[in-house]
Amino acid sequence: AMDPVEHAVRLIYKGLRPPRMRLRSLVPELPSPMTAFFLVLASYFLVVSGIIYDVIVEPPGIGSRQDPVTGAIRPVVFLPGRVNGQYIIEGLSSGFMFVLGGMGIVALDLATHKGWSKNVRMSFGLGGIAAVVIAYAMSVLFIRIKIPAYLH
C-alpha cells in the first residue's frame, strides 16, 4: 500500500547517482597568540571606553564651559556631576587608563620569566610598576574630577 507519488519519486531517485567529488574540509587557520591577544585587548578597550553608550546616546566628543572671570569659552573633557553620562574623550581616556593598568600587570608577569637576563626582567618589573601606579593615580584623579565630593 505505497503511495503512487512516493513510488514515482523512489523510481526517479533509484536511477540517479551522486557525482564522485573530492571535497576538502575548509578548516580556517587559527590566529597567532599575539593576534588573539591584540583582538581581546582592543575589544576590552572599546567596551570599557563606553563605545556602546557612545553609539546609542551620541554624546559630543568634548564639552565647553564659560570661564566666570574672563568670559572665555574653555573646553571640558569630563562631564562633572553626572555619573551616568560622559563625553567621548572622557570614555576613551578612562579606557586607556584601564588598558595601561592591565598592560602593567602583564609586564609584571613577564618580569618573572626566568629565561631572560636580570636587566630585562628588571625593566619589565619597573615598567609594570610604573604603569600600574600611573593608571591607578590617573583613574582616581578622573573620579575626583567627575565627582568632586567623592571620598572627602
DACOR-V937468 format. One line per field, one symbol per residue. psi: psi as a letter, one per 20 degrees, with the letter a starting at -180 (. if undefined). burial: + if it has 24 or more other C-alpha atoms within 12 Angstrom, else -. A space follows every 10 residues. Layout:
psi=???
burial=???
This chain:
psi=lqphghgggh hgihiqpqqo qopqpnoqpq rqhhgggggg gghgghgiik hgghhghmrq hqaqqpphgh jqpqqphpnq iohkqqrghg ghhghhhghg ghhhhghhhh ijpiirrhgg hhgggghggg ggggggghgg ggghggnhjp k.
burial=---------- ---------- ---------- ---------- ----++-+++ +--+------ ---------- ------++++ -----+++++ ++++++++++ +++++-++-+ +--------- ---++-+++- ++--+---+- -+---+---- --
